[in-house]
Amino acid sequence: MTALQQHLHSIETTTCSRPGIAFFDLDRTLISGYSILAIALETARFGLRKGELRQPAKVILDTFKNRLDSSSSNYDRLVRRLAKALTGVSEQTLHELGEQAYENTLAKSLYREAIALVEAHRAAGHKLVIVSAASDYQVQPIAKVLGFDDICCTHLEVQNGEFTGQVVAPLCFGQGKLMAAQRIAKSYGSNLKNSWFYSDSKDDMPLLNRVGHPVATNPSDNLKTQAQNRGWPILNFTTRGMPNVECLVRTALTLETLVATTAWGMISKRLGVESTRTANSITRLVGDVGCTLAGLDFDIDGIEHLHKQRPAIFVFNHQSLLDTLVLAHLLRRDAVAYCKSEMNKVPVVGPLLRQANTIFVDRGDVNQKDVLHKSLEVLRQGKSLVIAPEGTRSTLGDIQPFKQGAFLLAKRAKVPIVPIVLHNVKDAMPKGGLLIRPAHIKVTVLEPIAPESIQGIKQACADLESRYINVIGDSEQTCLPRGLQVVA
């Protein structure tokens, strides 16, 4: 059992005399870095486009620079300065900027380890609360995605939909966090002794000192010393944050492999090598060399189902750009993938996909007769199809609604569907990520679905979607990122 699993087990087995509550700080605890920078970036972009909010963007950056080493009194002054700069600005504008900040930046910075902790507390029946000095507009998108029950944060006064320039007292900072947590605990009929608090900062000592289960998470040097002296658990997360040299080198080598494979494919075509032979060679090179250089190793359950019957339609849940490498490693030959048409124009990737005989799908085109014809022809030739029924990736890897196309094809072509469940490819490269991190990838290949067993297509599609959700949920506690350090 790993150190994190031991910690998760302790959450499961700890009994509370009253309802348990898990409080989480936001910056450097749930996410890597500081959410205010993401808001500043979106505010600056908005200002450049609309000619507005330039001054608030500057104030936000100044606030961040001073925030890193600020006392409580300084933080109060900085927040009030920001509130004043926002006077007259529509609150809706800040809500929209917060959502954009999440989509463009914050979603990529969610710690995988923190998500595992959140899910462990949820499974134990604990209430989940973010308690942060950040504003509503930074906290709400993350709280919504992770399913938190409540948030405590800093509020700016709003009248008639616009900021007044005033701050709602008290700030959710230092002693203010303790007051907010006490209020939340009381509302749930609990108390702080039945609560956990995960934080990185010495500024949170008032609340850390009062909860029954304080946990120093990615702690500053000062908090780390305090935690060591008091015997508190210390957690250091490694799945997000600044990349190390290994990540940079692996990403560069993997990209070079794709470039070299593309060039080799072009040469093969000019030499008149048969296209299927070229495509199979490309698949093996990308799958074997690419995964090795990316630092991906595998735990595959049900591998025998991959070769039991071909042609087949292989379906998978889309998590990462690295899904292509993983599927190439698994399938190895005679497999043609579906891909959105936009990828056809991407340098290096587009030519590589074309050489692998990829079928490009325009998701905005109502008439998919040409795609259907190409797909049936591929299956008639004895090759298999590779389809992501979700159509798009989610940020956290949770299952999105399945489309029915794979089932229609399977029934018409009388070939089986082979479901491939990817548990954690997102750990190696999350949605929006640019660098590859080594990871141990867990894959489950489910029993093939015979075409004659597909009666109602809609129901069969819904049943498989539910099965994916269950399989991923069952493994959530054991499928963990490489490099985690948890120190008791």
C-alpha positions, 0 to 999 in steps of 0.5 A: 500500500502506497503512502497516499493510499494509507492516508486515504485509508485513514480518512475512510476509517476515522470516525467522527462524533459529528458530521465530518468536514474537509476544508481545502485551501485553493492556491497551491493546495487544490491547484498548482500556483495562484488563481489570481494570476489566471484572473489577471491574464484574462482581465488583461486580455479583456482589457486589450479587446474591449479597452476596459479593465486595464487598471484592475489588471495592473492592480491584480498583478501588484496584489499578487507580487505583494501577496506572496509575503504579506501580513494580514494588514497588508493583505487587507489593504491590497484587497481594498485597493483591488475592490476600488479599482473595480468600482462600476465594473459589472459583476457578470464580467468577473464571473465570465472572466473567472470561467475563462480563467478556469478553462484556459489555465486553472483546469490544467493546474488541478492536482491529481493527488488533491482530487483523490483526497476530495473523492476519499472525503466524499466517499466517507460522507464528509462535507467538502468546503473550499476556504480561501482568501481568493474571490468568488470568481476564482473559487466557484468554477473549481468548486463546481467542477469538483462538487464541493458543498460550500465555499468560504471566500473573500467577497466584494460588495455589489449593488445593482449588478456592479461593484461598489468599490467596497469589501465585505468584511471580514476578509476570508484570510487568517483569523477570518478563515477560522471564523468562516470555518466555524460558521460552516461547521455550525451550519452542518451541526458539526465542529472543527474537531471533526474536520480536516484542513489542507493548506500550504500557508503559515497564514492559515495557522489560526484554522490549522491549530483548531481543526482535529486533522490539520494537514500541511499540503505543499507547505511553505518552509515556515509551515513545514517547520511548524508541521514537523514540530507539531507532528502534522502530516505533510503532503507534497504533490508532484503531478502539477507545477513547474516541469523538471528537466526530465519532462522537457527532454521527454516531450522534446524526444516524443515530438522528434519521434513524431516528426521522424515517423512522419518523414519516414511515412512520406518517404515510404509513400514516394517509394511506393510502399503499400499504404496499409503496411506503412500505416502499420509501421507508423502505428508500431513506431508511435506506440512503442518508441513514443510511449517509451520516450514519453515514460509511459508504462502499462498495467493492462487488464483484459489484454486478451480481448484486443486480439480475440476477434478482428475486425472490430470497433474499438471504443475508448474514453478520451482523456489526453492528446497522448491517447493516440500513443497509448492506443497505438501501443495497444492495437499495433496493426490494422486499425483506423482511427476517427479524428476531428477534422481540425487535426488535419491542419495541425503541423506534423500531427496532420500529415502523420494522421493522414499517413495512418489512413485516419478518417477525419470527421467534421463534427459540424456537418449534419450529413455524415454519409461520406464518413459512414461509407469510409468506415464500412469500407475499412471494416470490409477490408478487414481493418478495425475502427478506433472511435471515442464515443464522447467526441471530446475530452473532459478536464478531469477525465470523467465520462462525457455523454456517449454518441451512438455512431459506434453502435450503428456501425457495429450493427450494420457491419456485424462486427463486435465493439471492444471497449477500452477504458483509459483510467489515467492517461491525463496524468501524463498530459492533462487537457490543455497541457503541453509537457509530458510527465512519466506515468504508470497507465492503467487500462481495462479492456472489457469483454467484446460486445457482440453485434447480435446482442445490440437490440436497442442502440440507444439503450446499448450506448447508455449501458456502456456509458454507465459501465465506463463510469463504474469501472473508472470509479472503482479504480479511482483510489488505486490509479495514482500518479507516479512520484507522490510523496506523503510524509507522516 
